[in-house]
Amino acid sequence: MAELAALEDPRARAVNEKHGDDHGVNLGKLRAIAKRLKTQHDLALRLWATGDTAARLLALLVCRPKAFGRDELDVMLRGARRPKVHDWLVNYVVKKNPHAEELRVLWFADPDPVVASAGWALTGERVVKKPEGLDLDGLLDTIEAGMKDAPERLQWAMNHCLAQIGIEHPSLRARAIGIGERLEVLKDYPTPPNCTSPFAPIWINEMVSRKS
């Protein structure tokens, strides 16, 4: 904790706070600490328990993802209110955990939009890697009905799922693009040069053209 405190940079904090994250530690330096520590699951649990955002990010880098129980991850996700902690927990830990599918189903329709966004993130992963058994048309129905007015974090996750359906499933591509065009979610999102727009129709067409 003393080492993390010494890395605190007010400029980094100012940038991070614009995105809802309350820490000022450069993530490259955080990863360097994790590389030095290697996997230390007990330490990760203690770091997580501090509630400190930088400590929790470090915890997610040094934990053993498969060691967490389903209910343990559910409690952690519901307590992960900072965007970067939430994202790393889902992507670095939950996706590698044997309970990922159970948690996807549990979180998908949760009334808390931040929790639901994790369910949608896991669903987007399945759309790409293991779509068998998913009702893709039903997902598009839900996106069409709810994405426009969804809270920001949930909207991003639904939009990502929409794009993945369009990219990975040619038979549904035209419908996915049409939904994106009608809803216009993230249409005007400022996109840096050489980056792909998160607006689903542009994103889908760009990725499909790269693949072909």
C-alpha positions in Angstrom: 0.0 0.0 0.0 2.9 2.3 0.7 4.4 1.6 -2.7 1.1 2.3 -4.4 0.7 5.5 -2.4 4.2 6.6 -3.6 3.2 6.2 -7.2 0.2 8.5 -6.8 0.3 11.2 -9.6 -2.1 14.1 -9.4 -2.2 14.5 -13.2 -3.0 10.8 -13.7 -5.8 11.1 -11.0 -7.3 14.1 -12.8 -7.5 12.1 -16.0 -8.8 9.0 -14.3 -11.5 10.9 -12.4 -13.0 12.1 -15.7 -13.7 8.4 -16.4 -15.1 7.7 -12.9 -11.9 6.2 -11.5 -10.5 7.4 -8.2 -6.8 6.6 -8.4 -3.7 8.3 -9.7 -1.4 5.3 -10.4 0.0 4.9 -13.9 -1.3 1.5 -15.1 2.0 0.6 -16.7 3.8 1.0 -13.3 1.0 -1.0 -11.7 1.5 -3.8 -14.1 5.2 -3.7 -13.4 4.5 -4.3 -9.7 2.2 -7.2 -10.6 4.9 -8.7 -12.8 7.4 -8.6 -9.9 4.9 -10.1 -7.4 3.6 -12.8 -9.8 0.5 -14.8 -8.7 -0.2 -14.4 -5.0 -3.8 -15.2 -4.4 -3.8 -14.6 -0.6 -2.2 -11.2 -1.1 -4.8 -10.4 -3.8 -7.6 -11.1 -1.3 -6.0 -8.7 1.2 -5.5 -6.0 -1.4 -9.1 -6.3 -2.5 -10.4 -6.0 1.0 -8.8 -2.6 1.4 -11.4 -1.1 -0.9 -8.7 1.1 -2.4 -9.0 1.3 -6.2 -5.3 1.0 -7.1 -5.0 -1.9 -4.6 -8.0 -3.6 -6.2 -6.6 -3.3 -9.7 -3.3 -4.8 -8.5 -5.3 -7.6 -6.8 -6.9 -8.5 -10.1 -3.5 -8.8 -11.7 -2.0 -11.1 -9.1 -5.0 -13.2 -8.1 -5.7 -16.8 -9.3 -8.9 -16.3 -11.4 -10.0 -20.0 -11.1 -9.8 -19.9 -7.3 -12.8 -17.7 -6.7 -16.2 -19.2 -5.9 -19.4 -18.1 -7.7 -20.9 -16.2 -4.8 -17.5 -14.6 -4.0 -17.3 -13.2 -7.5 -20.9 -12.0 -7.3 -20.2 -10.0 -4.1 -17.0 -8.6 -5.7 -18.8 -7.5 -8.8 -21.5 -5.8 -6.9 -18.9 -3.9 -4.9 -16.8 -2.9 -7.9 -18.3 0.5 -8.6 -15.3 2.0 -10.3 -15.3 1.4 -14.1 -11.7 0.2 -14.4 -12.1 -2.2 -11.5 -15.4 -3.5 -12.9 -13.8 -4.0 -16.4 -10.7 -5.8 -15.1 -12.7 -8.0 -12.8 -15.0 -9.1 -15.7 -12.2 -9.5 -18.3 -9.3 -10.7 -16.3 -11.0 -12.8 -13.7 -14.6 -13.8 -14.4 -14.0 -14.7 -18.0 -11.4 -17.2 -16.8 -13.4 -18.6 -14.0 -15.4 -21.9 -14.3 -18.5 -20.1 -13.0 -18.5 -17.5 -15.8 -21.7 -18.9 -17.5 -23.7 -19.1 -14.3 -22.7 -15.5 -13.5 -23.5 -14.4 -17.0 -27.1 -15.7 -16.6 -27.3 -14.3 -13.0 -26.2 -10.8 -13.9 -27.7 -10.4 -17.4 -31.2 -9.3 -16.2 -30.1 -7.7 -12.9 -32.1 -4.5 -12.0 -28.8 -2.8 -11.3 -27.6 -1.6 -14.7 -23.9 -1.8 -13.7 -24.3 -5.4 -12.7 -26.4 -6.1 -15.9 -23.6 -4.6 -18.0 -21.3 -7.4 -16.7 -23.8 -9.9 -17.9 -23.9 -8.3 -21.3 -20.1 -8.2 -21.5 -20.0 -11.9 -20.8 -22.8 -12.5 -23.4 -20.7 -10.5 -26.0 -17.8 -12.9 -25.3 -20.1 -15.9 -25.9 -21.4 -14.4 -29.1 -17.8 -14.6 -30.4 -16.5 -17.7 -28.8 -19.4 -20.0 -28.0 -22.7 -18.8 -29.6 -24.3 -22.3 -29.5 -27.4 -22.1 -27.4 -27.7 -18.3 -27.4 -30.9 -16.8 -28.8 -29.2 -14.2 -31.0 -32.5 -12.9 -32.5 -33.8 -12.5 -29.0 -30.7 -10.6 -28.0 -31.2 -8.2 -31.0 -34.9 -7.8 -29.9 -33.7 -6.8 -26.4 -31.1 -4.4 -27.8 -33.5 -2.8 -30.1 -36.1 -2.3 -27.3 -33.7 -1.1 -24.6 -30.3 0.2 -25.7 -31.3 3.7 -26.7 -32.4 4.7 -23.2 -30.1 2.4 -21.2 -27.7 3.9 -18.6 -24.2 4.6 -20.0 -22.3 1.5 -18.8 -25.1 -0.9 -19.8 -25.6 0.9 -23.1 -21.9 0.4 -23.9 -22.1 -3.3 -23.1 -25.3 -3.8 -25.2 -23.7 -1.9 -28.1 -20.6 -4.1 -27.9 -22.8 -7.2 -28.1 -24.7 -5.7 -31.0 -21.5 -5.1 -32.9 -20.2 -8.6 -32.2 -23.4 -10.2 -33.5 -23.1 -8.2 -36.7 -19.4 -9.0 -37.1 -19.5 -12.7 -36.3 -22.9 -13.8 -37.7 -23.4 -12.9 -41.4 -27.0 -13.9 -41.5 -27.8 -11.3 -38.8 -25.5 -8.6 -40.0 -28.0 -6.6 -42.0 -30.4 -6.6 -39.0 -27.6 -5.6 -36.6 -26.5 -2.7 -38.8 -30.1 -1.6 -39.2 -30.7 -1.5 -35.5 -27.5 0.6 -35.0 -28.6 3.0 -37.8 -32.1 3.5 -36.3 -31.0 3.9 -32.7 -27.9 6.1 -33.5 -26.3 5.1 -30.2 -22.7 6.5 -30.1 -23.0 7.8 -33.6 -21.3 11.1 -32.7 -18.8 9.6 -30.3 -15.4 11.4 -30.7 -13.0 8.8 -32.2 -9.3 9.5 -32.5 -7.6 9.0 -35.8 -6.7 5.4 -36.6 -9.3 4.1 -34.2 -12.6 2.4 -35.0 -15.8 4.2 -34.2 -17.9 2.5 -31.5 -21.0 3.3 -33.6 -22.1 -0.2 -34.5 -22.7 0.1 -38.2 -19.2 1.6 -38.8 -17.6 -0.8 -36.4 -19.3 -3.9 -38.0 -18.4 -2.9 -41.5 -14.8 -2.0 -40.6 -14.2 -5.3 -38.8 -15.8 -7.4 -41.6 -13.7 -5.6 -44.2 -10.6 -6.3 -42.3 -11.5 -10.0 -42.0 -12.1 -10.3 -45.7 
